[in-house]
């Protein structure tokens, strides 16, 4: 499975389905520990396989990025 070891929860599947259906922008309002960053990162990883290029994912601080990516 790409990305490796990512299994979306039921409330994450709706936003992933919308993005796969062609929506360019999605407003996703969920609680603060719902996995928004990890879901978005894994979607970008999947899209990078289809559309090669340079992708940037910017966090407000370095420590926040480490916390999200280290899990």
Jmol script that loads the backbone (N, CA, C; Angstrom):
load data "model"
ATOM      1  N   UNK A   1       0.850  -1.187   0.000  1.00  0.00           N
ATOM      2  CA  UNK A   1       0.000   0.000   0.000  1.00  0.00           C
ATOM      3  C   UNK A   1       0.892   1.245   0.000  1.00  0.00           C
ATOM      4  N   UNK A   2       0.537   2.188  -0.820  1.00  0.00           N
ATOM      5  CA  UNK A   2       1.268   3.458  -0.853  1.00  0.00           C
ATOM      6  C   UNK A   2       0.354   4.518  -0.281  1.00  0.00           C
ATOM      7  N   UNK A   3       0.771   5.269   0.637  1.00  0.00           N
ATOM      8  CA  UNK A   3       2.002   5.269   1.400  1.00  0.00           C
ATOM      9  C   UNK A   3       2.061   4.108   2.397  1.00  0.00           C
ATOM     10  N   UNK A   4       3.258   3.788   2.786  1.00  0.00           N
ATOM     11  CA  UNK A   4       3.530   2.634   3.631  1.00  0.00           C
ATOM     12  C   UNK A   4       2.881   2.789   5.004  1.00  0.00           C
ATOM     13  N   UNK A   5       2.125   1.779   5.415  1.00  0.00           N
ATOM     14  CA  UNK A   5       1.483   1.700   6.739  1.00  0.00           C
ATOM     15  C   UNK A   5       0.522   2.844   7.038  1.00  0.00           C
ATOM     16  N   UNK A   6      -0.134   3.403   6.051  1.00  0.00           N
ATOM     17  CA  UNK A   6      -1.160   4.414   6.307  1.00  0.00           C
ATOM     18  C   UNK A   6      -2.509   3.798   6.011  1.00  0.00           C
ATOM     19  N   UNK A   7      -3.344   3.744   7.019  1.00  0.00           N
ATOM     20  CA  UNK A   7      -4.705   3.255   6.872  1.00  0.00           C
ATOM     21  C   UNK A   7      -5.643   4.354   7.357  1.00  0.00           C
ATOM     22  N   UNK A   8      -6.409   4.913   6.442  1.00  0.00           N
ATOM     23  CA  UNK A   8      -7.288   6.034   6.767  1.00  0.00           C
ATOM     24  C   UNK A   8      -8.444   5.573   7.645  1.00  0.00           C
ATOM     25  N   UNK A   9      -8.808   6.422   8.583  1.00  0.00           N
ATOM     26  CA  UNK A   9      -9.978   6.170   9.423  1.00  0.00           C
ATOM     27  C   UNK A   9     -11.226   6.566   8.642  1.00  0.00           C
ATOM     28  N   UNK A  10     -12.389   6.184   9.145  1.00  0.00           N
ATOM     29  CA  UNK A  10     -13.623   6.419   8.389  1.00  0.00           C
ATOM     30  C   UNK A  10     -13.879   7.897   8.122  1.00  0.00           C
ATOM     31  N   UNK A  11     -13.563   8.771   9.056  1.00  0.00           N
ATOM     32  CA  UNK A  11     -13.781  10.199   8.831  1.00  0.00           C
ATOM     33  C   UNK A  11     -12.710  10.813   7.926  1.00  0.00           C
ATOM     34  N   UNK A  12     -11.608  10.131   7.718  1.00  0.00           N
ATOM     35  CA  UNK A  12     -10.585  10.601   6.786  1.00  0.00           C
ATOM     36  C   UNK A  12     -10.896  10.155   5.359  1.00  0.00           C
ATOM     37  N   UNK A  13     -11.648   9.092   5.211  1.00  0.00           N
ATOM     38  CA  UNK A  13     -11.959   8.570   3.879  1.00  0.00           C
ATOM     39  C   UNK A  13     -12.781   9.550   3.050  1.00  0.00           C
ATOM     40  N   UNK A  14     -13.653  10.316   3.713  1.00  0.00           N
ATOM     41  CA  UNK A  14     -14.499  11.256   2.968  1.00  0.00           C
ATOM     42  C   UNK A  14     -13.675  12.339   2.293  1.00  0.00           C
ATOM     43  N   UNK A  15     -12.709  12.884   2.994  1.00  0.00           N
ATOM     44  CA  UNK A  15     -11.890  13.946   2.400  1.00  0.00           C
ATOM     45  C   UNK A  15     -10.967  13.371   1.326  1.00  0.00           C
ATOM     46  N   UNK A  16     -10.451  12.170   1.530  1.00  0.00           N
ATOM     47  CA  UNK A  16      -9.613  11.542   0.507  1.00  0.00           C
ATOM     48  C   UNK A  16     -10.429  11.230  -0.742  1.00  0.00           C
ATOM     49  N   UNK A  17     -11.659  10.787  -0.557  1.00  0.00           N
ATOM     50  CA  UNK A  17     -12.530  10.510  -1.710  1.00  0.00           C
ATOM     51  C   UNK A  17     -12.836  11.787  -2.483  1.00  0.00           C
ATOM     52  N   UNK A  18     -13.041  12.888  -1.775  1.00  0.00           N
ATOM     53  CA  UNK A  18     -13.307  14.162  -2.449  1.00  0.00           C
ATOM     54  C   UNK A  18     -12.100  14.608  -3.269  1.00  0.00           C
ATOM     55  N   UNK A  19     -10.910  14.469  -2.707  1.00  0.00           N
ATOM     56  CA  UNK A  19      -9.704  14.855  -3.438  1.00  0.00           C
ATOM     57  C   UNK A  19      -9.482  13.964  -4.653  1.00  0.00           C
ATOM     58  N   UNK A  20      -9.741  12.674  -4.502  1.00  0.00           N
ATOM     59  CA  UNK A  20      -9.580  11.763  -5.628  1.00  0.00           C
ATOM     60  C   UNK A  20     -10.632  11.997  -6.708  1.00  0.00           C
ATOM     61  N   UNK A  21     -11.788  12.547  -6.318  1.00  0.00           N
ATOM     62  CA  UNK A  21     -12.853  12.833  -7.280  1.00  0.00           C
ATOM     63  C   UNK A  21     -12.567  14.084  -8.105  1.00  0.00           C
ATOM     64  N   UNK A  22     -11.517  14.828  -7.735  1.00  0.00           N
ATOM     65  CA  UNK A  22     -11.138  15.973  -8.541  1.00  0.00           C
ATOM     66  C   UNK A  22     -11.307  17.321  -7.884  1.00  0.00           C
ATOM     67  N   UNK A  23     -11.771  17.346  -6.648  1.00  0.00           N
ATOM     68  CA  UNK A  23     -11.878  18.631  -5.959  1.00  0.00           C
ATOM     69  C   UNK A  23     -10.488  19.223  -5.772  1.00  0.00           C
ATOM     70  N   UNK A  24     -10.339  20.498  -6.068  1.00  0.00           N
ATOM     71  CA  UNK A  24      -9.047  21.165  -5.931  1.00  0.00           C
ATOM     72  C   UNK A  24      -8.823  21.687  -4.520  1.00  0.00           C
ATOM     73  N   UNK A  25      -9.904  22.082  -3.849  1.00  0.00           N
ATOM     74  CA  UNK A  25      -9.809  22.616  -2.493  1.00  0.00           C
ATOM     75  C   UNK A  25     -10.831  21.907  -1.616  1.00  0.00           C
ATOM     76  N   UNK A  26     -10.432  21.617  -0.393  1.00  0.00           N
ATOM     77  CA  UNK A  26     -11.311  20.936   0.549  1.00  0.00           C
ATOM     78  C   UNK A  26     -11.206  21.647   1.890  1.00  0.00           C
ATOM     79  N   UNK A  27     -12.342  21.964   2.487  1.00  0.00           N
ATOM     80  CA  UNK A  27     -12.378  22.520   3.833  1.00  0.00           C
ATOM     81  C   UNK A  27     -12.766  21.381   4.763  1.00  0.00           C
ATOM     82  N   UNK A  28     -11.842  21.021   5.635  1.00  0.00           N
ATOM     83  CA  UNK A  28     -12.033  19.851   6.496  1.00  0.00           C
ATOM     84  C   UNK A  28     -11.940  20.312   7.939  1.00  0.00           C
ATOM     85  N   UNK A  29     -13.074  20.386   8.610  1.00  0.00           N
ATOM     86  CA  UNK A  29     -13.118  20.865   9.989  1.00  0.00           C
ATOM     87  C   UNK A  29     -13.336  19.675  10.905  1.00  0.00           C
ATOM     88  N   UNK A  30     -12.281  19.311  11.620  1.00  0.00           N
ATOM     89  CA  UNK A  30     -12.338  18.211  12.592  1.00  0.00           C
ATOM     90  C   UNK A  30     -11.535  18.621  13.820  1.00  0.00           C
ATOM     91  N   UNK A  31     -11.608  17.801  14.841  1.00  0.00           N
ATOM     92  CA  UNK A  31     -10.903  18.133  16.076  1.00  0.00           C
ATOM     93  C   UNK A  31      -9.390  18.111  15.882  1.00  0.00           C
ATOM     94  N   UNK A  32      -8.651  18.623  16.853  1.00  0.00           N
ATOM     95  CA  UNK A  32      -7.220  18.882  16.663  1.00  0.00           C
ATOM     96  C   UNK A  32      -6.359  17.631  16.583  1.00  0.00           C
ATOM     97  N   UNK A  33      -6.822  16.485  17.010  1.00  0.00           N
ATOM     98  CA  UNK A  33      -6.027  15.260  16.926  1.00  0.00           C
ATOM     99  C   UNK A  33      -6.614  14.276  15.919  1.00  0.00           C
ATOM    100  N   UNK A  34      -7.215  14.785  14.866  1.00  0.00           N
ATOM    101  CA  UNK A  34      -7.911  13.941  13.891  1.00  0.00           C
ATOM    102  C   UNK A  34      -6.990  13.412  12.793  1.00  0.00           C
ATOM    103  N   UNK A  35      -5.738  13.827  12.767  1.00  0.00           N
ATOM    104  CA  UNK A  35      -4.814  13.334  11.758  1.00  0.00           C
ATOM    105  C   UNK A  35      -4.863  14.102  10.456  1.00  0.00           C
ATOM    106  N   UNK A  36      -5.119  15.395  10.529  1.00  0.00           N
ATOM    107  CA  UNK A  36      -5.214  16.204   9.305  1.00  0.00           C
ATOM    108  C   UNK A  36      -3.881  16.255   8.564  1.00  0.00           C
ATOM    109  N   UNK A  37      -2.800  16.520   9.284  1.00  0.00           N
ATOM    110  CA  UNK A  37      -1.488  16.629   8.628  1.00  0.00           C
ATOM    111  C   UNK A  37      -1.048  15.300   8.036  1.00  0.00           C
ATOM    112  N   UNK A  38      -1.180  14.231   8.782  1.00  0.00           N
ATOM    113  CA  UNK A  38      -0.712  12.935   8.295  1.00  0.00           C
ATOM    114  C   UNK A  38      -1.558  12.457   7.109  1.00  0.00           C
ATOM    115  N   UNK A  39      -2.839  12.780   7.113  1.00  0.00           N
ATOM    116  CA  UNK A  39      -3.699  12.444   5.977  1.00  0.00           C
ATOM    117  C   UNK A  39      -3.277  13.240   4.744  1.00  0.00           C
ATOM    118  N   UNK A  40      -3.033  14.530   4.919  1.00  0.00           N
ATOM    119  CA  UNK A  40      -2.620  15.372   3.794  1.00  0.00           C
ATOM    120  C   UNK A  40      -1.259  14.942   3.246  1.00  0.00           C
ATOM    121  N   UNK A  41      -0.338  14.628   4.130  1.00  0.00           N
ATOM    122  CA  UNK A  41       0.993  14.196   3.689  1.00  0.00           C
ATOM    123  C   UNK A  41       0.897  12.903   2.891  1.00  0.00           C
ATOM    124  N   UNK A  42       0.112  11.974   3.365  1.00  0.00           N
ATOM    125  CA  UNK A  42      -0.024  10.708   2.660  1.00  0.00           C
ATOM    126  C   UNK A  42      -0.745  10.862   1.338  1.00  0.00           C
ATOM    127  N   UNK A  43      -1.675  11.803   1.242  1.00  0.00           N
ATOM    128  CA  UNK A  43      -2.306  12.078  -0.046  1.00  0.00           C
ATOM    129  C   UNK A  43      -1.286  12.665  -1.025  1.00  0.00           C
ATOM    130  N   UNK A  44      -0.450  13.572  -0.550  1.00  0.00           N
ATOM    131  CA  UNK A  44       0.581  14.168  -1.407  1.00  0.00           C
ATOM    132  C   UNK A  44       1.566  13.098  -1.871  1.00  0.00           C
ATOM    133  N   UNK A  45       1.930  12.177  -0.998  1.00  0.00           N
ATOM    134  CA  UNK A  45       2.838  11.093  -1.382  1.00  0.00           C
ATOM    135  C   UNK A  45       2.224  10.262  -2.504  1.00  0.00           C
ATOM    136  N   UNK A  46       0.943   9.970  -2.383  1.00  0.00           N
ATOM    137  CA  UNK A  46       0.273   9.187  -3.423  1.00  0.00           C
ATOM    138  C   UNK A  46       0.242   9.953  -4.749  1.00  0.00           C
ATOM    139  N   UNK A  47      -0.007  11.254  -4.681  1.00  0.00           N
ATOM    140  CA  UNK A  47      -0.049  12.066  -5.896  1.00  0.00           C
ATOM    141  C   UNK A  47       1.331  12.234  -6.528  1.00  0.00           C
ATOM    142  N   UNK A  48       2.386  12.222  -5.717  1.00  0.00           N
ATOM    143  CA  UNK A  48       3.743  12.355  -6.262  1.00  0.00           C
ATOM    144  C   UNK A  48       4.100  11.187  -7.163  1.00  0.00           C
ATOM    145  N   UNK A  49       3.538  10.019  -6.890  1.00  0.00           N
ATOM    146  CA  UNK A  49       3.782   8.878  -7.769  1.00  0.00           C
ATOM    147  C   UNK A  49       3.146   9.101  -9.140  1.00  0.00           C
ATOM    148  N   UNK A  50       2.012   9.789  -9.165  1.00  0.00           N
ATOM    149  CA  UNK A  50       1.291  10.016 -10.416  1.00  0.00           C
ATOM    150  C   UNK A  50       1.838  11.220 -11.168  1.00  0.00           C
ATOM    151  N   UNK A  51       2.102  12.307 -10.438  1.00  0.00           N
ATOM    152  CA  UNK A  51       2.569  13.561 -11.034  1.00  0.00           C
ATOM    153  C   UNK A  51       3.914  13.944 -10.433  1.00  0.00           C
ATOM    154  N   UNK A  52       5.022  13.472 -10.991  1.00  0.00           N
ATOM    155  CA  UNK A  52       6.337  13.811 -10.434  1.00  0.00           C
ATOM    156  C   UNK A  52       6.594  15.315 -10.487  1.00  0.00           C
ATOM    157  N   UNK A  53       7.287  15.799  -9.482  1.00  0.00           N
ATOM    158  CA  UNK A  53       7.611  17.215  -9.423  1.00  0.00           C
ATOM    159  C   UNK A  53       8.193  17.572  -8.079  1.00  0.00           C
ATOM    160  N   UNK A  54       8.255  18.853  -7.803  1.00  0.00           N
ATOM    161  CA  UNK A  54       8.759  19.349  -6.527  1.00  0.00           C
ATOM    162  C   UNK A  54       7.548  19.712  -5.666  1.00  0.00           C
ATOM    163  N   UNK A  55       7.493  19.153  -4.478  1.00  0.00           N
ATOM    164  CA  UNK A  55       6.383  19.394  -3.569  1.00  0.00           C
ATOM    165  C   UNK A  55       6.926  19.939  -2.254  1.00  0.00           C
ATOM    166  N   UNK A  56       6.247  20.928  -1.714  1.00  0.00           N
ATOM    167  CA  UNK A  56       6.619  21.508  -0.420  1.00  0.00           C
ATOM    168  C   UNK A  56       5.455  21.337   0.540  1.00  0.00           C
ATOM    169  N   UNK A  57       5.736  20.905   1.728  1.00  0.00           N
ATOM    170  CA  UNK A  57       4.746  20.848   2.797  1.00  0.00           C
ATOM    171  C   UNK A  57       5.353  21.616   3.953  1.00  0.00           C
ATOM    172  N   UNK A  58       4.770  22.746   4.286  1.00  0.00           N
ATOM    173  CA  UNK A  58       5.394  23.672   5.225  1.00  0.00           C
ATOM    174  C   UNK A  58       4.641  23.646   6.551  1.00  0.00           C
ATOM    175  N   UNK A  59       5.392  23.478   7.629  1.00  0.00           N
ATOM    176  CA  UNK A  59       4.854  23.521   8.982  1.00  0.00           C
ATOM    177  C   UNK A  59       5.199  24.869   9.606  1.00  0.00           C
ATOM    178  N   UNK A  60       4.414  25.306  10.595  1.00  0.00           N
ATOM    179  CA  UNK A  60       4.715  26.588  11.236  1.00  0.00           C
ATOM    180  C   UNK A  60       6.086  26.616  11.914  1.00  0.00           C
ATOM    181  N   UNK A  61       6.473  25.510  12.542  1.00  0.00           N
ATOM    182  CA  UNK A  61       7.787  25.445  13.190  1.00  0.00           C
ATOM    183  C   UNK A  61       8.452  24.117  12.865  1.00  0.00           C
ATOM    184  N   UNK A  62       9.757  24.068  13.024  1.00  0.00           N
ATOM    185  CA  UNK A  62      10.510  22.847  12.783  1.00  0.00           C
ATOM    186  C   UNK A  62      10.070  21.730  13.720  1.00  0.00           C
ATOM    187  N   UNK A  63       9.855  22.059  14.988  1.00  0.00           N
ATOM    188  CA  UNK A  63       9.488  21.030  15.956  1.00  0.00           C
ATOM    189  C   UNK A  63       8.107  20.441  15.649  1.00  0.00           C
ATOM    190  N   UNK A  64       7.186  21.235  15.137  1.00  0.00           N
ATOM    191  CA  UNK A  64       5.880  20.695  14.757  1.00  0.00           C
ATOM    192  C   UNK A  64       6.014  19.720  13.589  1.00  0.00           C
ATOM    193  N   UNK A  65       6.849  20.035  12.649  1.00  0.00           N
ATOM    194  CA  UNK A  65       7.085  19.131  11.527  1.00  0.00           C
ATOM    195  C   UNK A  65       7.696  17.823  11.967  1.00  0.00           C
ATOM    196  N   UNK A  66       8.637  17.874  12.882  1.00  0.00           N
ATOM    197  CA  UNK A  66       9.249  16.648  13.401  1.00  0.00           C
ATOM    198  C   UNK A  66       8.234  15.772  14.132  1.00  0.00           C
ATOM    199  N   UNK A  67       7.352  16.407  14.890  1.00  0.00           N
ATOM    200  CA  UNK A  67       6.347  15.650  15.632  1.00  0.00           C
ATOM    201  C   UNK A  67       5.393  14.921  14.688  1.00  0.00           C
ATOM    202  N   UNK A  68       4.988  15.579  13.628  1.00  0.00           N
ATOM    203  CA  UNK A  68       4.056  14.977  12.693  1.00  0.00           C
ATOM    204  C   UNK A  68       4.729  13.862  11.889  1.00  0.00           C
ATOM    205  N   UNK A  69       5.915  14.126  11.397  1.00  0.00           N
ATOM    206  CA  UNK A  69       6.583  13.169  10.522  1.00  0.00           C
ATOM    207  C   UNK A  69       7.242  12.012  11.270  1.00  0.00           C
ATOM    208  N   UNK A  70       7.480  12.153  12.559  1.00  0.00           N
ATOM    209  CA  UNK A  70       8.148  11.097  13.315  1.00  0.00           C
ATOM    210  C   UNK A  70       7.205   9.988  13.738  1.00  0.00           C
ATOM    211  N   UNK A  71       5.900  10.221  13.701  1.00  0.00           N
ATOM    212  CA  UNK A  71       4.933   9.194  14.138  1.00  0.00           C
ATOM    213  C   UNK A  71       4.831   8.058  13.187  1.00  0.00           C
TER     214      UNK A  71
END
end "model"
wireframe off; spacefill off
backbone 0.3
color backbone group
